[in-house]
């Protein structure tokens, strides 16, 4: 074993050799220090002078905190701390343009970054420091968590470059050679989907049946199914390539919440009656909420398609609405699992337990491609760059009504096998 770089490290400094031959150095607070808000701080094995100086500063802060019984805010680099950077970014137009769900996700990650690095100076971060943190996160958490944390840190440093808090091209999170986690591959079988639909009906949760149908047959995200309005759906005369004459079909037009791009497609024949029923249920909710009042076409257009049957028909809006939606879907899945177990279908029940709502959208892509749709057609329905980028990069792909509708039409349930003749 090679010699550790610091022969006489400051108090609370720890050193460890990693499997790749590098050394991890960090400042580790004791239990009493943690109760005052101190957390472990990663140092830099390639910058020993800076690391020793930083450790001594932390020890001085700790001594003062122990004396006062509380930790004082640390001021460094003219106030350009990670805490200040997070505050600056979350007030920026770039952050405000993000979808609500994306902002919430960012806020959760930033809270964890703030707890770890809040009082650290933005200019002090180097690539070795970020690499060491990444390695530490891999040991302490999971690969997915480590990558997510570093990617959000990278977003902050990119913003720091824009506002002049770091030099251009100095993002310490770039080119860290982080592992690429395997994407989720789970899809739903038709038997699993039917079991979920039956369970939703048993529980009187038309809203969840409708959302599952939109995801399974139309390939849309949970957020866009939750927030759909009745006015987004309408019967129209359409003619697709290969049709001899126009036909009346239900059409869904939406603006996707994640990317902001617009989409339009016909509803699958299996989905259309479910949506029509959901619209009638929405009209009934409007009449119940407005007794004696004439229900106008404008009111129907703006009405949420889905209403939580177990919460007075309230829409699934906002973070609380999303939580309720997840709870209702979980209840549906649990019901389907219970029915399968009652029937002695143990393996089927175990498989259902691992199914998530987002898997239905992925299933649409698989079923559409299996039905003969091209990658481009399927990507137009999904509203992402699946046709050109395996990991859904930022290359914009304009959705097309004809290609998206072709992909929807390509979804086919397997035909039941008839009995063989003797």
Secondary structure, DSSP 4 states (H G I P E B T S, - for coil): -PPPS-TTPPTTEEEEE-TTS-EEEEE---HHHHHTT---EE--TT-HHHHHHHHHHHHHHHHHHHHHTSPPPP--GGG-BHHHHHHHHHTSHHHHTS-HHHHHHHHHHHHHHHHHHTTSBGGG--HHHHHHHHHHHHHHS-HHHHHHHHHHHHHHHHHHHHTTSS-TT--TTTT-----PPPP-----HHHHHHHHHHHHHTT-HHHHHHHHHHHHH---HHHHHT-BGGGEEEEEE--TT-SS-EEEEEEEEE-TTT--EEEEEPPHHHHHHHHHHHHHHHHHHHHHSTTS---HHHHHHSBS--BTTTTTB---HHHHHHHHHHHHHHHHHHHHHHHHHTT-HHHHHHHHT--THHHHHHHHHHHHHTT--HHHHHHHHTSSTTT-TT--S------HHHHHHHHHH--PPPPPPPPP-
